[in-house]
């Protein structure tokens, strides 16, 4: 239960980070070096760091599949923070969107658990691990090819596909590193495989975030991009969790149907929260920008 609470707390911090950094960009009318001196930007950066720490703590004890599913609620918490910051009562569509965007991942996490884990250590040279890395690589390359061949908004979904795969891989790498550190901090720091995992994490995590921003910048609407990321991320994380850590999800017919329903609820919630379908609150004297997901 503690891992699930930490995951939700990470999602709240991540959603708050989006709102705070968006507020700073609104105040300046754009994004440039001056943001580094804005209190809202610094607050958002702090919230983003806190979200990463809480995610690491959740992955140290929780399963990758469940933690990543709960992190998807960040979109809903961003909408809540946006309404609070604007000091306005959200409309019925936004309220329903928040409820569905939270209820979907929560139901999914409930259906996925309890998840059994058979592996306590992971060998990065093992066949399943290499196969997982190769699979993520194929998905990432496919997304980049789509983005390159379809310029403008249509290619944004290709970037979102690569971003979601990157987020799922980054979660697995983070789980690998924090679990090793919790078992043997000294030994983990001198283990070549864990050093490699840490290096990959440093590359993949920020890279996926940069792709999410590029995807949102190219898209006409945030909804399809965010939906793609939120679908691909837990799917990749679940697949890697099974291959690397031996995480086993017990699904029969009714549970599988309920999982599909939970995903549909989350997607509908994101759709309702899409800024293209509702007014976006803009502080006085600024221009609007499109909020995006964070990690």
Secondary structure, DSSP 4 states (H G I P E B T S, - for coil): -HHHHHHHHHHHHHHHHHHHHHHHHHHHTS-SGGGGG-HHHHHHHHHHHHHHHHHHHHHHHS-HHHHHHHHTTHHHHHHHHHHHHHT-PPPHHHHHHHHHHHHHHHHHHHHHPSPB---SS--TTSHHHHHHHHHHHHHHHHHHHHHHHSTGGGGHHHHHHHHHHHHHHHHHHHHHHHHHHHH-HHHHHH-HHHHHHHHHHHHHHHHHHHHHHHHHHH-S-HHHHHHHHHHHHHHHHHHHHHHHH--B----HHHHHHHHHHHHHHHHHHHHH-GGGSPPP--TT----------
